[in-house]
C-alpha cells in the first residue's frame, strides 16, 4: 500500500490518506471486539477433588 507505492515510485498527495484511515478504523474495531469478548469471558474453576495439586499451603507459626 503506502510503503509499496513509495517503493515503486508512486507519489501520493499529503492529504491522500483515506485508505489508511479505513485500515486504522478497521483495526480499532477489531481491537474493541477482542476487548469486549475478553471482558465477557468467564474463567471456569477446576473442580476441587480434595487434593491441592498446585502447592502445599503452610501456616506461619512463630517459633518459641
Order of alpha helices (4+ residues) and beta strands (2+ residues): alpha-alpha
